[in-house]
């Protein structure tokens, strides 16, 4: 007797497949976009949501955590757009703003005027509808293994932004991609494609905000191509509402002599997962990852990062800080792969969790996989409470304990934030951490 | 009234006896030097005075301005006028020196029942005190002690001392790690703070510092207590003969 293996789908998986079917034919794009979506749908139908026996998702059992799949968000109405005007966490800074409300690009909130020479920005829905050549590069970067969240993002591919920085262009004004959720429980799937040409320089800041009470779901993905000798700083703030599920993917491919720095800050969502895969495909790359996660209540926040040093003379520094209060759970999985022949790679990864309560949980999993024999790689992971010796230094100067703790937590999370090369953004993110601390007291 | 009266102090760290019946009296306006070999308990004494956790007093008493010092938490001791200049000042990444100084000064003022300083008044005060110690403004913008040289860290300690206006300053091996020029700047900074209502306990291994900060009283400490007390000449005698004789005597 042959036992037929029948995948048992969870209600969320069934709802997701139903939603993909329902959206089919309504989403923009030519044959290629349709093929891309269909392939993604097929892989999701086979692979489903990941669970704890999938190593990369060991600490974030999405099959258990994602109980429902709310319907696709509808296009934002006037009220939602008006409300979104006040939601910018970087208000006051001189940024080129690209605003997505409920996953849809909103021209009236965005600034596409007087683009700098060498900078091209097209809303993704329009790019897909027009068969824009650049948009055809979506899907070019693929994860090594099946990734359910990226597959879902691709299966619903509809709107977002497509950005090109021409060879040699130096764009001083940072480009902000702001994702705002408005209204109740709904799902959004936004996508960004950034193609930075040779020797170009640019800075991007991606942010996510939404209402506190709504159990909405954000699934976003960004594909970033960093050309030879180009430099990109990519800053990120995930400040979703406290009931949200946030799933996000970053895939980057970096060329010879290029610099890529990523600064992810997260304090929002009930459950969040940020999957980062950086393919350092060229020689002499300088990479940086400097992130901070602040969690409280019952929040669950997972940052999983993989860097592939594929060629010689790459240098990368990874620093992750997690401040975990109450019953929150913070996760950092960092993996550095040094490929055969990637000699003289110099990679150092550190992850530190600050436990602010006895009931918080931190899972730190640093991994190195090295197939070259002349490299310098190291990693360190710590979890601990506030340093009593440091606290004593404050007390000895007359600073009361509570105030000393606040300053120390601030200093703990500030280390990666201080590395952000843009003063205005750095100050805003430090202030964001400060607000988080105030709410603690 | 004496500013500080330590009587028959016994203390342990992690079950190990460090102080064995130490007694010490410091009058207002006086500079006391405490010299002694490594492991004699000098730093332990300074930490116990400042209220560092982990040091257990098993016997004896410490009165500061007539108050039982040992029952006050560390921040209240600082507000009451006790200041410890650390041998190894801590580095605090992410906290700007200015923020730290301002928080400390205003905390102390608040506990002393004084009004907080306005921003311009604070800046004026810091600039003035920093100039005395040849601390430039750039250094004050940096995170506390991060990337500071040994000399800069010690000058920063003296700057904090100058701002907080303590009654008793405990200098724990402030001369360690200082070159001759830095030693001069730090000593001048300390000497400038000498006043009839301010006392000092200067802990050091070497006579060198005491050429700059001339003490009124010199104590020799060995095996957890004071074994000899004399005038400034005692420091020179120690420099010539070493500690061995005193260690045996203890």
Interface residues (C-beta under 8 A of the other chain):
Chain A: X388 X389 X390 X392 X393 X394 X395 X396 X397 X398 X399 X400 X401 X403 X404 X407 X408 X410 X411 X412 X413 X414 X415 X418
Chain B: X50 X51 X52 X53 X54 X73 X74 X75 X77 X78 X79 X83 X84 X86 X89 X90 X92 X93 X94 X95 X99 X100 X103 X104 X107 X108 X111 X143 X160 X164
